[in-house]
Amino acid sequence: MDTLDPYRQIAQNVLKEYVRIQYAYGNIENEAVFDRESDHYMVVSVGWQDVKRIHGCLIHLDIINGKVWIQRDGTEHGIARELEKAGIPKDHIVLGFHLPDVRQYTEFATE
């Protein structure tokens, strides 16, 4: 079974929930950025907190060789659990923000 399209849809659905988050401070919004052709999926926080400009990546996922790579996870509870709950098996989720030597000690894929 081809998992690429379902993984794309799961990534988009999970990340869309983060766009709805309202910050308690500042004038900050989350924006979803989806590139289905290159399989890059991001949530970017953009706005102002008083006179300070806010612009940064909250979540960055890539689909590489049939696996979902978490390149950046700035969430409170961890996006990997949400992806797993949505239907992506642990052995198809790579915690790309960990050093390759450390990934073997997680319960997720190493590459």
C-alpha positions as CSV (number, residue, x, y, z in Angstrom):
1,M,0.0,0.0,0.0
2,D,1.3,3.5,-0.9
3,T,1.6,5.5,2.3
4,L,2.8,8.8,0.7
5,D,-0.7,10.4,0.1
6,P,-2.1,9.3,3.5
7,Y,1.1,10.6,5.3
8,R,0.8,13.9,3.4
9,Q,-2.9,14.3,4.5
10,I,-2.1,13.3,8.1
11,A,0.8,15.9,8.2
12,Q,-1.5,18.6,6.9
13,N,-4.4,17.7,9.2
14,V,-2.2,17.6,12.3
15,L,-0.4,20.9,11.5
16,K,-3.7,22.7,10.7
17,E,-4.6,22.3,14.4
18,Y,-1.6,24.5,15.3
19,V,-2.8,27.3,13.1
20,R,-5.9,27.7,15.3
21,I,-3.8,28.3,18.4
22,Q,-4.3,31.8,19.9
23,Y,-1.4,33.2,21.8
24,A,-2.1,34.8,25.1
25,Y,0.4,37.6,24.5
26,G,1.3,39.8,21.5
27,N,-0.2,39.8,18.1
28,I,1.1,36.5,16.9
29,E,-0.4,34.0,14.4
30,N,0.6,30.6,13.2
31,E,0.7,30.0,9.5
32,A,0.7,26.6,7.7
33,V,3.1,26.2,4.8
34,F,2.6,23.1,2.8
35,D,4.7,22.0,-0.2
36,R,3.2,18.7,-1.4
37,E,5.5,18.5,-4.4
38,S,8.7,18.5,-2.3
39,D,7.0,17.1,0.9
40,H,7.8,19.9,3.2
41,Y,5.2,20.9,5.9
42,M,5.7,23.7,8.4
43,V,4.0,25.9,10.9
44,V,5.5,29.3,11.2
45,S,4.8,31.8,14.0
46,V,4.6,35.4,12.7
47,G,3.7,38.7,14.4
48,W,4.7,41.2,17.1
49,Q,5.1,41.0,20.9
50,D,5.2,44.7,21.9
51,V,8.1,46.1,19.8
52,K,9.7,42.7,19.2
53,R,9.3,41.0,15.8
54,I,8.3,37.3,16.1
55,H,9.1,35.1,13.2
56,G,10.1,31.5,13.6
57,C,9.4,27.9,12.8
58,L,7.2,26.1,15.3
59,I,7.0,22.7,13.5
60,H,8.8,21.4,10.4
61,L,8.1,18.0,8.9
62,D,9.5,16.4,5.8
63,I,8.5,13.1,4.1
64,I,11.7,11.4,3.0
65,N,11.9,7.9,1.6
66,G,8.4,7.1,2.8
67,K,9.0,8.2,6.4
68,V,7.9,11.4,8.2
69,W,11.0,13.3,9.5
70,I,10.4,15.7,12.3
71,Q,13.0,18.4,11.7
72,R,11.8,20.9,14.3
73,D,9.3,20.4,17.1
74,G,8.6,23.5,19.2
75,T,5.3,22.1,20.6
76,E,4.7,21.6,24.3
77,H,3.9,17.8,24.1
78,G,5.6,16.6,21.0
79,I,4.2,16.3,17.5
80,A,5.4,12.6,17.2
81,R,2.7,11.4,19.4
82,E,0.0,13.2,17.5
83,L,1.3,11.8,14.2
84,E,1.3,8.3,15.7
85,K,-2.2,8.8,17.0
86,A,-3.3,10.0,13.6
87,G,-2.1,6.7,12.0
88,I,1.6,6.9,11.2
89,P,3.5,4.0,12.9
90,K,6.5,4.8,15.1
91,D,8.8,3.0,12.7
92,H,7.8,5.6,10.0
93,I,8.5,8.6,12.2
94,V,12.1,9.9,12.5
95,L,13.1,12.4,15.1
96,G,15.4,14.3,12.8
97,F,16.2,17.0,15.4
98,H,18.2,14.3,17.4
99,L,21.7,13.4,16.4
100,P,21.8,10.2,14.3
101,D,23.7,8.4,17.1
102,V,21.0,9.3,19.7
103,R,17.9,8.2,17.6
104,Q,18.6,4.5,18.3
105,Y,17.6,5.2,22.0
106,T,14.2,6.6,21.0
107,E,11.2,4.5,20.3
108,F,11.0,5.9,16.8
109,A,12.8,5.1,13.5
110,T,16.5,5.9,13.2
111,E,16.3,6.9,9.5
